[in-house]
Amino acid sequence: MRGTKMRGTKIKRLISMFVVLILVLATAACGKPAVSEPESTDKSADTGSGEKETAKPEPTEEPTEEVEITFLSCWNGGGGGFPQDQINNPVAQKVKELTGITLKMESITTNETEKLNTMFASGVMPDFVNAPFWSTTGGEGKVILKAATEGMLLDLTPYIDKYPNIKKLYEIGVARDFKEFDLNHPDFGGKIYIIPQQTPGENPEDVTNWAYGVYARGDILKELGVNPEEVNTSEKVYELLVKIKEGNFTDTTGRPVIPAGTWHNGWDYNQFLGTWSDYTISDYRQEDGKVIHWIFSKDQQEKLMFMRKLVKEGLLDLEAFSNTDTMAKEKMAVGKIAVFGAQSGMDHFKTTLYTTNPEMKYELLGPLLNKSGKIKTQVEKKGRSGFPAMFLSATTEKADAVLRFIDFCNSEQGWLLAQWGVEGVHYTMENGKPKWIPEMKEKFDNEVNFKRDQGVGYLGGFIGADGKPSLWPVPEEDKTQFDKWQDEYKAKLPIVFIDKVSANYLERDWPGLTDYRDKTSTLDYEQEFRRAIFASTDEEAVQILEDIKQKYVEAGILELTEHVAQKAAERDDIGW
């Protein structure tokens, strides 16, 4: 009996100790969260309710301890979007609450390449940096490549799988050619050093449609009885311009209109030349069974003669190529230019011409048909080639904290904070969509820096594979009449996506490339083309083009083109 009683007493003591231990652990858990980031809100997986709340970053095994991390925006003037109080603005405080991270930001007012060189030479770096990464062949990208190969940047390979929102930045939004030749540059040795940023999401709506085209004043079209959709070739644009010149139309001041013109610096006279365009993504073309550089296309002389015709017949603004931004906007504000080529100009017109004279609203012509008989429209590669990028210092002791912060910014919850601010402070959710609180919207609209200093917007600088536009499109009821007009333009000009490798990338291993670039660094074909437009005679104009092409030949462009052609023949994924 005694032995049984003693055993019972020991069991009771063990049970008591176990209960105490549970209470201690529970108390500790209440005092400090067990994970570094908010728990996933995918309730449908846990409760079977079928409802899904806004996605949040995957929790990590690290505790949500308070960590301060340092950041450099290596962009001249890049600090303009920083909140005045980086630490205590509502968005920064919310980030700290959810992740434990306090971000201290710096920017530069000097040249980006010079700053990178100085920083790497000194060996003194913040925890992470954002800088231009357009290409590894020159500029900032070349400096960053060198720093990585010299061990100054942190190899992110061991970390990527821990941060799913960062991992997706390599899967969505980066063009396949840039990924092959730059993001995964051979000198990186299979390691990951660069985090893409400001890349588009996977839906077409995530890519900005600029609505490039040829636009004509609607009141003039109406008086002439012209259906804008029927003006779908460059020659038909010319015929319309002739009618406008003969029609003696005026601007809002009563002065004669100029039939055709552009915005600043000739932007974008190429829209008038839509008949000779095609869906291209490189400087090379396949013409008459061979690969050529575009400056040798037979289209060049035809385009030149078309532009010369506009000039000789008094149809083109003679200041088209010398217009400053101010000059161009002054002309557009009064409807001085009857037909122009570029984007729609909606942001300018909505506060000028469309307010004073809405009957003059410009209509999209065509769209024009290109040389393949398809509409001339915006062409994009699937994903972006060249972008702002982030990298971490090889000596940082806060790699996981930095990556946790970036991972959070690239969650849906991070997107909300970046674009909309703090729920209940800046916006509310209605039917699963964010909507500004009216009082806040009024302050944002009327107080210049209020939105910035509330912290709304700066987190956007840490986001890639950006799916916000398709996730939260502007509701129809919130769109202005100007927004709806712009939507009408875009609907007629759907973006064409090409998922191929640009032939330009095949230049890179040509042995003579550096020498060729040195020899052509001062050549400017575009400027010579513009000069030829205003030459005294057609013969002189043609000779101007022949002379500039000969200089490229002497520099080695034909040998370069042959190299590209040979490389292209070895692949089946090349886009011209």
DANOR-V117071 format. One line per field, one symbol per residue. psi: psi as a letter, one per 30 degrees, with the letter a starting at -180 (. if undefined). burial: # if it has 9 or more other ideal C-beta (glycine too) atoms within 8 Angstrom, else .. A space follows every 10 residues. Layout:
psi = ???
burial = ???
//
This chain:
psi = eeeeeeeeee eeeeeeeeee eeeeeeeeee fklflflkkk giffeefgff kklkklkkkl fklilkkklk kkjikjgfgf gkkejfegle eeeeeeeffg kkkjklalga keeeeeeeee efgjlaelkk lkielgflbe eeeeeeeefg gflkjfeffe ffiefeefff fkfkkeeeee feehkeffhg lkfkjllhll afkeffkkjf hkakkkkeee eeefhkjeff igleeeeeee eeeeeffhll affglklkek alakhgjjff ffgefglljl glglljkhgl klkffgkffe eeeeeeeeee eeghfkkfge ffkleeeeee eefggejekl kalfgeeeef gcefeeiffg kkkkkcllka fgglkklkkk ljlkjklklk lkkfgkghee eeeeeeeefg leeeeeeeef bkkfefllkj hgkkkkkeee eeeeefjege eeffgjefff fgklhjgeef eilkkeffkl eeeeeeeeee ffikkkkjil kkfefffegk egeeeeeefg fgkjeeeeee efegleleee eeeeeeeeee eeeffgeeee eeeeeeeeff lggkk.
burial = .......... .......... ........#. ....####.. ####...... ....###### .###..#.## #####..##. .##..#..## ######.### ########.. .##.###.## ....###### ###.##..## ########.. .#####..## ..#.###### .######### #####..#.. ########## #....#..#. ########.# #..#.#.#.. ####.###.# #####.#.#. ##....#### ######.##. #######.## ##.##..... #####.#..# ########## #...###..# #.#...#### ########## ##.###.### .###.....# ########## ....###### #.######## ####.#.### ########## ########## ###.###.#. ...####..# #.##.....# #########. ########## #.......#. .######### .#####.#.# ###.###..# .##..#..## ..#.#..### ###.#....# ##.##.###. ###.###.## #####.##.. ...###
//
